[in-house]
Amino acid sequence: MIKIVTIIGARPQFIKAAAVSRAIAKKNQSLAGSDHVKEIIVHTGQHYDANMSAIFFDELKIPRPDYNLNIGSGSHGSQTGQMLAEIEKVLIHEKPDTVLTYGDTNSTMAGALAAVKLHIPAVHVEAGLRSFNRQMPEEINRIVTDEVASVLFCPTKAAVNNLSAEGIIHKKGTTALIDFNSRHCYLVGDVMYDSILFNTKLAEKKSNILTVLELRPNEYYLATLHRAENTDDPLKLKNIFLAFNDIAAKGEKIILPIHPRTRKCLTELERQNKANGFCLNSGVRLVDPVGYLDMIQLEKNAKAIFTDSGGVQKEAYLLQIPCMTLRPETEWVETVAAGWNTLCGSSLKKLMVAYEVLNTGQGTLPPFLSDATTGSSGFKDGVGYYGDGHASEKIIDIIYKGFLRQ
C-alpha cells in the first residue's frame, strides 16, 4: 500500500484536492486491497471560516480531514512556523511514502518543508508557475516549494519552461521510480480544468444562488478581491472600489462575495474617507463568501469578472467569461495570450478602459484580443493550454508507479 499525506488549507486547495481524491478512489477500484493508495488528509486551518472551509468538504464530497490543525490566521512567519511544527508531528506518526501539496499558500510551503526535513519526498501540484513578482508572498511560496520538492507536476508548457530556466528538466516518461535526491518534472495539465468539467453540470443542478441573490444571467458583474497587495494598501483598495462605483453608476450590478480580510479593510477605508464622501454605490453588492458550486454558477452567468485570484482568472477563461485582473501581472499568462483576460492592476483608468472594451462588443472574438500577446483566435484554440481534463488521473498514475515497492 502506498500512503500519501495531502496538505490543504485554503479554498483553491480544497477544489484541487477533490479532483485528485476522486482519481485516487478510481485508481483503487482497479487495484487489489493490499495495493491501494491510502490518502491521509491534513487541513492546516489556514481558511477556518465555515463558509470558506467546511462547506467545500460538504459540496465537493472531499473525505473529512484525518487531521485538522486549526492554525488560523497570523503573520506569515508565525503561521508558517506553527504549520511546520504541527505537520511534522503528523508525518512522524503517519510515516507516509510522500507528501502532496497544492498551489502557493503558506500551507503549501510548510507541507513541503516539513516533508523534506524528514527525508520524505514532497510532491507539488501546480508547479512552475511564476508571476516574477517576488513581493507577492505566493511567489516566494512557489519558488521554495518547487526547489525542495522531488516531484513537480506542471499544469502548462509555460510552467515547464519556467522550471527548465531554473535548471529542472522535464521528464516525458511516467514510469520512473521516485528518487528523493532527484527532480522529477512532468507536464500533466491542470487539475482545476478537471474540476470545472466535473462540477459545472453539478452546479447547474444543485446551486440556487442566482435565485437567492435575485440575479439574472448576463445582467451582473462578479468580483473577488482578497490579496494583501490590494486589501492592505489603502490607495489600491480605494482605486478599485472607485472603479466599481463608476461602473455601478452606469446602471451595472457588481456582486462581490467578500473575504473577511477585505471586509475589515474596506470598513477602515470607509471610516478614513468618510469626510471626503467616499462610500459604496448601491450597485456594488457585498455578499458573504459562497461555496464552490455557487461560485461556478456566479462565474458562468456573469457578464465579466473582476478578480485578483489566480484560480478565478483561469476558471473565467475555461468558462469563456471575460476577466479583468486586479493585478499588474499573472502566473496564468495563457489567459492573457488568448485574449480572455486583461491585466488592470488597481488602475482606475485601466479598469474603466477594460469595461469600455467589453461594451464595444466584438462578436464571438475574445473581448481583449487587442491586448493579447499572440494572435490566438479564441477559446477552442486555447483550451489545450490546460490539458485534456485528466490531469488528476495522470498524477496518481505517476505517483503510484513512482512509489511502487520493488
C-alpha positions as CSV (number, residue, x, y, z in Angstrom):
1,M,0.0,0.0,0.0
2,I,1.2,3.5,-0.9
3,K,0.4,6.1,1.7
4,I,0.0,9.8,0.7
5,V,-0.4,12.7,3.2
6,T,-2.2,15.5,1.5
7,I,-1.8,19.0,2.9
8,I,-4.6,21.5,2.3
9,G,-5.6,24.7,4.0
10,A,-7.2,27.2,1.6
11,R,-10.2,27.2,-0.8
12,P,-8.4,26.6,-4.0
13,Q,-6.6,23.6,-2.5
14,F,-9.9,22.0,-1.4
15,I,-11.0,22.2,-5.1
16,K,-7.8,20.7,-6.4
17,A,-7.6,18.0,-3.7
18,A,-11.2,17.0,-4.5
19,A,-10.2,16.2,-8.1
20,V,-7.2,14.2,-7.0
21,S,-9.1,12.4,-4.3
22,R,-11.6,11.2,-6.9
23,A,-8.7,10.0,-9.0
24,I,-7.4,8.0,-6.0
25,A,-10.8,6.4,-5.5
26,K,-11.0,5.5,-9.2
27,K,-7.5,4.0,-9.1
28,N,-8.3,1.9,-6.1
29,Q,-11.2,0.4,-7.8
30,S,-8.8,-1.2,-10.3
31,L,-6.4,-2.5,-7.6
32,A,-6.4,-5.3,-5.0
33,G,-6.9,-4.1,-1.5
34,S,-3.3,-4.6,-0.5
35,D,-2.2,-2.4,-3.4
36,H,-4.5,0.5,-2.6
37,V,-3.3,4.1,-2.4
38,K,-4.2,5.4,1.1
39,E,-4.7,9.1,1.4
40,I,-4.4,10.9,4.8
41,I,-5.8,14.5,4.6
42,V,-4.4,17.2,6.8
43,H,-6.2,20.5,7.0
44,T,-4.0,23.2,8.4
45,G,-6.9,25.6,9.2
46,Q,-5.5,28.4,7.1
47,H,-9.0,29.1,5.9
48,Y,-11.1,28.4,9.0
49,D,-14.3,30.3,8.4
50,A,-17.2,27.9,7.9
51,N,-18.2,29.5,4.7
52,M,-14.7,29.3,3.4
53,S,-13.8,25.8,4.6
54,A,-16.4,23.3,5.9
55,I,-18.8,24.0,3.0
56,F,-16.2,22.8,0.5
57,F,-15.9,19.4,2.1
58,D,-19.7,19.0,2.1
59,E,-20.2,20.2,-1.5
60,L,-17.2,18.5,-3.2
61,K,-17.5,15.3,-1.3
62,I,-13.9,15.5,-0.1
63,P,-13.3,13.0,2.7
64,R,-13.2,14.7,6.0
65,P,-9.7,15.6,7.1
66,D,-8.0,13.0,9.2
67,Y,-6.2,15.9,11.0
68,N,-7.4,19.5,11.5
69,L,-4.5,21.6,12.8
70,N,-6.7,24.7,13.5
71,I,-3.7,27.0,12.9
72,G,-5.9,30.0,11.8
73,S,-4.6,33.4,10.8
74,G,-1.4,35.2,11.8
75,S,1.7,36.8,10.3
76,H,3.5,34.8,7.6
77,G,6.3,33.7,10.0
78,S,4.0,32.8,12.8
79,Q,1.5,30.9,10.7
80,T,4.1,29.0,8.7
81,G,6.1,28.2,11.8
82,Q,3.1,26.7,13.5
83,M,2.2,24.7,10.4
84,L,5.7,23.3,10.2
85,A,5.7,22.1,13.8
86,E,2.2,20.6,13.6
87,I,2.7,18.9,10.2
88,E,5.9,17.4,11.3
89,K,4.2,15.7,14.2
90,V,1.6,14.2,11.8
91,L,4.3,13.0,9.4
92,I,6.4,11.4,12.1
93,H,3.3,9.5,13.3
94,E,1.9,8.5,9.8
95,K,5.3,7.7,8.1
96,P,3.9,8.4,4.5
97,D,5.6,7.5,1.3
98,T,5.1,11.0,0.0
99,V,3.5,14.4,0.9
100,L,1.2,16.0,-1.6
101,T,1.0,19.8,-1.7
102,Y,-1.0,22.2,-3.9
103,G,-0.6,25.7,-5.2
104,D,1.2,28.6,-3.5
105,T,-0.1,29.2,0.1
106,N,1.8,29.1,3.4
107,S,0.2,25.6,3.8
108,T,1.9,24.5,0.6
109,M,5.4,25.6,1.6
110,A,5.1,24.4,5.2
111,G,4.0,20.9,4.0
112,A,6.8,20.6,1.5
113,L,9.5,21.8,4.0
114,A,8.2,19.6,6.8
115,A,8.3,16.6,4.5
116,V,11.9,17.1,3.1
117,K,13.3,17.8,6.6
118,L,12.1,14.3,7.4
119,H,13.5,12.9,4.2
120,I,10.0,12.3,2.7
121,P,9.7,13.1,-1.0
122,A,7.4,16.1,-1.5
123,V,5.1,16.4,-4.5
124,H,4.0,19.8,-5.8
125,V,0.8,20.0,-7.9
126,E,0.7,23.2,-9.9
127,A,4.5,23.5,-10.0
128,G,6.4,26.0,-12.2
129,L,4.0,28.9,-12.1
130,R,5.8,32.3,-11.9
131,S,4.4,35.9,-11.7
132,F,8.0,37.2,-11.4
133,N,6.9,39.5,-8.6
134,R,8.8,38.5,-5.6
135,Q,6.9,40.9,-3.4
136,M,4.0,38.5,-3.6
137,P,4.1,36.0,-0.7
138,E,2.6,33.4,-3.1
139,E,5.6,33.8,-5.4
140,I,8.1,33.0,-2.6
141,N,6.0,30.0,-1.6
142,R,6.0,28.7,-5.2
143,I,9.8,29.1,-5.6
144,V,10.6,27.5,-2.3
145,T,8.2,24.6,-2.8
146,D,9.5,23.9,-6.3
147,E,13.1,24.0,-5.1
148,V,12.6,21.4,-2.3
149,A,10.0,19.1,-4.0
150,S,11.1,15.8,-5.5
151,V,8.1,15.6,-7.9
152,L,6.8,18.6,-9.8
153,F,3.5,18.4,-11.7
154,C,3.2,21.3,-14.1
155,P,-0.2,22.5,-15.4
156,T,1.1,24.2,-18.6
157,K,4.0,24.3,-21.0
158,A,4.9,27.8,-19.7
159,A,5.3,26.3,-16.2
160,V,7.6,23.6,-17.6
161,N,9.6,26.3,-19.4
162,N,9.9,28.3,-16.1
163,L,11.4,25.3,-14.3
164,S,13.7,24.5,-17.2
165,A,15.1,28.0,-17.0
166,E,15.8,27.3,-13.3
167,G,17.6,24.1,-14.2
168,I,14.9,21.5,-13.7
169,I,14.5,19.0,-16.6
170,H,11.1,17.9,-17.8
171,K,10.6,14.1,-17.8
172,K,8.4,12.8,-20.6
173,G,8.0,9.2,-19.3
174,T,5.7,8.2,-16.5
175,T,7.3,5.1,-15.1
176,A,10.4,6.3,-13.3
177,L,10.8,5.3,-9.7
178,I,10.8,8.4,-7.4
179,D,14.2,9.2,-6.0
180,F,14.4,11.6,-3.1
181,N,17.6,13.1,-4.3
182,S,16.4,13.6,-7.9
183,R,13.9,16.1,-9.5
184,H,11.0,14.6,-11.4
185,C,9.1,17.2,-13.5
186,Y,6.0,16.2,-15.5
187,L,3.6,18.1,-17.7
188,V,0.2,16.7,-16.7
189,G,-2.3,19.5,-17.3
190,D,-4.4,21.4,-14.8
191,V,-6.4,19.7,-12.0
192,M,-8.6,22.8,-12.0
193,Y,-9.7,22.0,-15.5
194,D,-10.6,18.5,-14.3
195,S,-12.6,20.1,-11.5
196,I,-14.5,22.5,-13.8
197,L,-15.5,19.7,-16.2
198,F,-16.8,17.6,-13.2
199,N,-18.5,20.4,-11.3
200,T,-20.2,22.7,-13.9
201,K,-23.1,20.3,-14.5
202,L,-23.3,19.6,-10.8
203,A,-23.6,23.3,-10.1
204,E,-26.4,23.7,-12.6
205,K,-28.4,21.1,-10.7
206,K,-27.6,22.0,-7.1
207,S,-26.9,25.7,-6.9
208,N,-29.8,28.2,-6.5
209,I,-27.5,31.2,-5.9
210,L,-29.0,33.2,-8.7
211,T,-32.4,32.8,-7.2
212,V,-31.2,33.6,-3.7
213,L,-29.5,36.8,-4.9
214,E,-32.3,37.6,-7.3
215,L,-29.9,37.7,-10.3
216,R,-30.4,37.0,-14.0
217,P,-27.8,35.6,-16.3
218,N,-25.6,38.1,-18.1
219,E,-27.0,41.0,-16.1
220,Y,-24.3,41.4,-13.5
221,Y,-20.5,41.6,-13.0
222,L,-18.8,39.3,-10.5
223,A,-15.9,40.5,-8.4
224,T,-13.4,38.8,-6.0
225,L,-10.7,40.6,-4.0
226,H,-8.5,39.1,-1.3
227,R,-4.8,39.5,-2.0
228,A,-2.9,41.5,0.6
229,E,-1.2,43.6,-2.0
230,N,-4.7,45.1,-2.7
231,T,-6.5,44.9,0.6
232,D,-3.7,46.2,2.7
233,D,-2.9,49.2,0.5
234,P,-5.5,51.9,1.1
235,L,-4.8,53.7,-2.2
236,K,-5.1,50.5,-4.3
237,L,-8.2,49.4,-2.4
238,K,-9.8,52.8,-2.9
239,N,-9.0,52.9,-6.6
240,I,-10.5,49.5,-7.2
241,F,-13.7,50.5,-5.4
242,L,-13.8,53.9,-7.1
243,A,-13.8,51.9,-10.4
244,F,-16.6,49.7,-9.1
245,N,-18.6,52.7,-8.1
246,D,-18.1,54.3,-11.6
247,I,-19.2,51.1,-13.3
248,A,-22.2,50.8,-10.9
249,A,-23.1,54.4,-11.6
250,K,-23.7,53.4,-15.3
251,G,-26.5,51.1,-14.1
252,E,-24.5,47.9,-13.7
253,K,-24.6,45.4,-10.8
254,I,-21.4,44.2,-9.2
255,I,-21.7,41.2,-6.9
256,L,-18.7,40.8,-4.5
257,P,-18.6,37.7,-2.2
258,I,-16.3,39.4,0.3
259,H,-13.3,37.9,2.0
260,P,-13.2,38.6,5.8
261,R,-9.9,40.5,5.5
262,T,-11.3,42.6,2.6
263,R,-14.4,43.5,4.6
264,K,-12.3,44.6,7.5
265,C,-10.0,46.7,5.3
266,L,-13.0,48.2,3.4
267,T,-14.7,49.2,6.6
268,E,-11.5,51.0,7.7
269,L,-11.2,52.7,4.3
270,E,-14.7,54.0,4.5
271,R,-14.1,55.3,8.0
272,Q,-10.9,57.1,7.0
273,N,-12.6,58.6,3.9
274,K,-16.0,59.4,5.4
275,A,-15.2,63.2,5.4
276,N,-14.5,63.0,1.6
277,G,-17.9,61.4,1.0
278,F,-16.4,58.0,0.0
279,C,-19.0,55.2,0.2
280,L,-20.1,52.3,-1.9
281,N,-22.6,52.8,-4.7
282,S,-25.7,50.8,-4.1
283,G,-25.0,48.8,-7.3
284,V,-21.9,47.3,-5.6
285,R,-23.4,44.5,-3.6
286,L,-21.3,42.8,-0.9
287,V,-22.4,39.2,0.0
288,D,-20.9,36.6,2.3
289,P,-18.4,34.1,0.8
290,V,-20.1,31.4,-1.2
291,G,-19.5,27.7,-1.8
292,Y,-17.7,26.4,-4.9
293,L,-20.8,25.3,-6.7
294,D,-22.4,28.6,-6.1
295,M,-19.2,30.4,-7.3
296,I,-19.2,28.4,-10.5
297,Q,-22.8,29.4,-11.2
298,L,-22.0,33.1,-10.5
299,E,-18.9,32.9,-12.7
300,K,-20.6,31.2,-15.7
301,N,-23.6,33.6,-15.7
302,A,-21.7,36.8,-15.2
303,K,-21.1,39.4,-17.9
304,A,-17.5,39.5,-16.8
305,I,-15.3,39.0,-13.8
306,F,-13.0,41.3,-11.8
307,T,-10.6,39.4,-9.6
308,D,-7.1,39.2,-8.1
309,S,-7.4,35.4,-7.7
310,G,-5.3,33.2,-10.0
311,G,-7.9,30.4,-9.8
312,V,-10.8,32.6,-10.7
313,Q,-8.9,34.0,-13.7
314,K,-8.4,30.5,-15.0
315,E,-12.0,29.4,-14.3
316,A,-13.2,32.5,-16.2
317,Y,-11.2,31.5,-19.2
318,L,-12.4,27.9,-19.1
319,L,-16.0,29.1,-18.8
320,Q,-15.5,31.7,-21.6
321,I,-16.2,34.6,-19.4
322,P,-14.1,37.9,-19.9
323,C,-11.9,38.6,-16.9
324,M,-10.2,41.9,-15.7
325,T,-7.4,41.0,-13.3
326,L,-6.8,43.3,-10.4
327,R,-3.0,42.7,-10.5
328,P,-0.3,44.0,-12.8
329,E,0.9,40.5,-13.6
330,T,-0.4,37.0,-13.7
331,E,1.1,33.5,-13.5
332,W,-1.7,32.3,-15.9
333,V,-0.2,34.0,-18.9
334,E,-2.2,31.8,-21.3
335,T,-5.4,33.5,-20.4
336,V,-4.0,36.9,-21.5
337,A,-2.4,35.4,-24.6
338,A,-5.8,34.1,-25.7
339,G,-7.4,37.5,-25.2
340,W,-9.8,36.4,-22.4
341,N,-8.0,38.2,-19.6
342,T,-6.6,41.8,-19.3
343,L,-4.3,43.0,-16.6
344,C,-5.6,46.1,-14.9
345,G,-3.9,46.1,-11.5
346,S,-5.5,48.7,-9.3
347,S,-5.5,51.4,-12.0
348,L,-8.9,53.2,-12.2
349,K,-8.1,54.2,-15.8
350,K,-7.2,50.7,-16.9
351,L,-10.3,49.2,-15.3
352,M,-12.6,51.7,-17.0
353,V,-10.9,51.2,-20.3
354,A,-11.4,47.4,-20.0
355,Y,-15.0,48.0,-19.1
356,E,-15.5,50.1,-22.2
357,V,-13.8,47.5,-24.4
358,L,-16.3,44.9,-23.1
359,N,-19.2,47.2,-24.0
360,T,-18.0,47.9,-27.6
361,G,-18.7,44.2,-28.5
362,Q,-16.5,42.1,-30.7
363,G,-18.9,39.3,-31.6
364,T,-17.5,35.9,-30.9
365,L,-13.9,37.0,-30.6
366,P,-12.2,37.2,-27.2
367,P,-13.1,40.6,-25.7
368,F,-9.4,41.7,-25.1
369,L,-7.9,40.4,-28.3
370,S,-6.2,43.7,-28.9
371,D,-4.4,43.3,-25.6
372,A,-3.3,39.7,-26.3
373,T,0.3,38.8,-26.7
374,T,-0.5,36.3,-29.5
375,G,-3.0,36.1,-32.3
376,S,-5.0,33.3,-30.8
377,S,-8.5,33.3,-32.3
378,G,-10.3,32.2,-29.2
379,F,-11.3,29.6,-26.7
380,K,-11.2,26.5,-28.8
381,D,-7.7,27.1,-29.8
382,G,-6.6,27.8,-26.3
383,V,-8.3,25.2,-24.1
384,G,-5.4,22.8,-24.7
385,Y,-3.3,25.1,-22.6
386,Y,-4.6,23.3,-19.5
387,G,-4.6,19.7,-20.6
388,D,-7.3,17.2,-21.5
389,G,-9.3,17.1,-18.3
390,H,-7.4,14.0,-16.9
391,A,-4.6,15.7,-15.0
392,S,-5.6,14.1,-11.7
393,E,-5.5,10.6,-13.1
394,K,-2.1,11.2,-14.6
395,I,-0.8,12.5,-11.3
396,I,-2.0,9.4,-9.4
397,D,-0.7,7.0,-12.1
398,I,2.8,8.6,-11.9
399,I,2.8,8.6,-8.1
400,Y,1.6,5.0,-8.0
401,K,4.3,3.8,-10.4
402,G,7.0,6.0,-8.8
403,F,6.5,4.7,-5.3
404,L,5.5,1.2,-6.1
405,R,7.5,-1.1,-3.8
406,Q,10.0,-3.3,-5.6
